[in-house]
Amino acid sequence: MEHTPAAVWLTEAASAAQHQGGGILLRVVLVVMVVGCALAGWFLLRGYSRKDD
């Protein structure tokens, strides 16, 4: 097994990540959007609760 320095491995990993496209970014955007919609819905709908005093 050939030993490669960490700098070479890191450079190759960064090069491979550029060829993958926007898959990771798209997943992050979708997760943030879903969580944001859930929080906005909770915030807006909590004002409609009935307060029985």
C-alpha positions as CSV (number, residue, x, y, z in Angstrom):
1,M,0.0,0.0,0.0
2,E,1.4,3.3,-1.0
3,H,1.5,6.2,1.5
4,T,0.4,9.6,0.2
5,P,0.9,12.8,2.1
6,A,-2.2,14.4,3.7
7,A,-1.8,17.5,1.4
8,V,-2.1,15.3,-1.7
9,W,-5.1,13.4,-0.3
10,L,-6.8,16.7,0.6
11,T,-6.2,18.2,-2.8
12,E,-7.6,15.1,-4.6
13,A,-10.7,15.1,-2.3
14,A,-11.3,18.8,-3.1
15,S,-10.9,18.1,-6.8
16,A,-13.4,15.3,-6.6
17,A,-15.9,17.4,-4.7
18,Q,-15.9,20.0,-7.5
19,H,-16.9,17.4,-10.0
20,Q,-19.9,16.2,-8.0
21,G,-22.0,19.3,-8.6
22,G,-24.5,20.9,-6.2
23,G,-25.9,17.8,-4.6
24,I,-24.8,18.6,-1.0
25,L,-25.8,22.3,-1.4
26,L,-29.3,21.3,-2.7
27,R,-29.8,19.0,0.3
28,V,-28.8,21.7,2.7
29,V,-31.1,24.2,1.1
30,L,-34.0,21.8,1.1
31,V,-33.5,20.9,4.8
32,V,-33.3,24.5,5.8
33,M,-36.4,25.4,3.8
34,V,-38.4,22.6,5.4
35,V,-37.3,23.5,8.9
36,G,-38.0,27.2,8.2
37,C,-41.5,26.4,6.9
38,A,-42.3,24.3,10.0
39,L,-41.1,27.1,12.3
40,A,-43.0,29.7,10.5
41,G,-46.2,27.6,10.5
42,W,-45.8,27.0,14.3
43,F,-45.2,30.7,14.9
44,L,-48.2,31.8,12.9
45,L,-50.6,29.1,14.1
46,R,-49.8,29.4,17.8
47,G,-51.6,32.7,17.9
48,Y,-54.9,30.9,17.0
49,S,-54.9,28.9,20.2
50,R,-57.9,29.5,22.5
51,K,-57.3,30.9,25.8
52,D,-59.9,29.8,28.3
53,D,-59.6,32.2,31.3
